[in-house]
């Protein structure tokens, strides 16, 4: 029971586990772990390599092997003397190039209801998100119409009600 590299003695237990190299010649790393907290308490560990453990603990705010506090970028408030006095403060612009025009509510509502009848609930919500992200409708219009569509989707049909209550 000698090491295949340095000819030193290998402990019997290590040899029985299938190793032919002693601990000092081995290139394998020790396994490490990363603690996962699905809730406030009751964490469990995940067995990973040392490199993965270091990276996960670096990323996780609850990392266990980090001995120091997290180093966040500090925010420095500048004094009023340090501010640039030549910068122009613009409070409100009224130029025609900055004016945003949205599609009127009633037109968007009609288009959305037609879309809902043809494509269904999920596709209609995607359609509304696209209209909002492209700037065609404001967020408030999207939310109002989305609420209407959701109410329509969740309200049972008269046929479903009669089937339910006739049982």
N, C-alpha and C positions, 0 to 999 in steps of 0.2 A: 504494500500500500504506500507507494512513493509517488510524489508529484511527477507528472510527465514532462514538466519543464525544468524544474530545479532539483529534483530528486530528494526533496525534503519529505518528511513523514506527513501523511494526510490522516486526520482523525477518522476513526472507524465509522462514526455516524455520517460524516461527509461522504465517505466512500460508499456506504450503503445507499445514500440518496442519489448516487449515480455520478458524482463528481470525480474527475481524475486529476484535477488541478487544485493546488492548495489556495488558501484565502489570499495570501500575499501575491500570487501570480495571476489571480482571477481578474478579468476585465469587466465583469458584470457589476452594475451599480446596485446598491441596496434599493429596495422598493420603498416608496414613500406613499403618502396618502394626501387626499384633499378632503376637508370636512365640508359636508353639505348640510345646510340648515333649511329644511322645507318650511319650518315654522319658527317661532321664537325659541323653542326648545326642541329636544329630540333629534339632534343632528346625527348623521351617519357618515361613514367614511367611504371614499372611493379609492381603491388602490391604483396608483399611477406611478410613473417613473419620477425621479427626483426633479428632472428638468420640467416636466409637465406640472408637478406640484408647485414648484417655484413660480411658474407662469400663472397658474390658476390662483394662487394666493396673492399674486401681484394684482390680478384683475378683480378679485373678489374683495368687497369691502370688509367682509368678516374673516379674511384669511388668517389662519392660526399661526403660521410660522413667521409672520411679520412682527418683528420685535419693537419697531418704532411706529409712531403715528404716520398716517398717510401725509405726504407732502403735496399739498395743493398749491396752485399758483395763487399768490397773494394779490389782492386788489389794492392798489395805492390810489388814494384820492388826492388829486393834485390841488394845490392851493390856487386861489383865484389869480394870484400874481403870475403863476406859471402858464395860465391859459393864453392862447393867442388872441390878442386884442383886435387883430385885423379881420378875424372871421366874421362873416355876415350872418346874422341870425334871421332865418326865414320862418315866419310863423304860419302864414297862410298864402297859398298860391291860387291865383284865379286865371291862369292862362288857359287857353282853349286846348292846348296839347295835353294837359294834365286831367282833363275832364274824362271820367269813365262813364260810359253809357251801358246800362244793363238792359236785357230783354224784359219787357213788362211782365208782371206777375201773372196776369190772366192768360197770356200767350204761353208762358212756360208751363202753367198748370194744365192747359189743354194738351200741349205736346207730351207732357209727362203722363197724363192719364191715358192718352192714346198708346204711348209706349208701354205702359203697365198692362193694358188690355192685350197687347200683342206679344210681349216678351215675358211678363211675370214680375214677381217681386224683386228677386235678387238682381236681375239685369237692370231694373228700373233704378234701384239704389246706386248701381255703378254708373248709370247714365247721369243721374243727378250729381254725383261726385265729379264726373268729367265736366259737366256744365259749370260747376263751381270752380274747379281748378283752372279751367280755361279762361275764367273771368266773364263768362256770359251772364251768370247770375250771382248775386251776393250770397253770403253764408246764411243770412236770415231767411231769404227766400228758399234756399235749399232745405233748411231745417223745417220750415212750415210745410212745404210740400212733402218732405220725407215723413213727417208726422201724419199727414193725411193718408199717404200711401200705406203706412204701417197700420193705421186704424182700419183701412179697407181690407188689408190682408188678414188682420186678426179677427175681424167681425165675421161670424159664421154666416153662410148663405141661408136663405129661407128653406131650401131643400134639406140642408144639413140639420137645421133646427127641427123640422118635421120628422125626420128619421130618428133623431135623438129622443124626442118626447113621445113618439108613438110606440116605443118599446115598453 
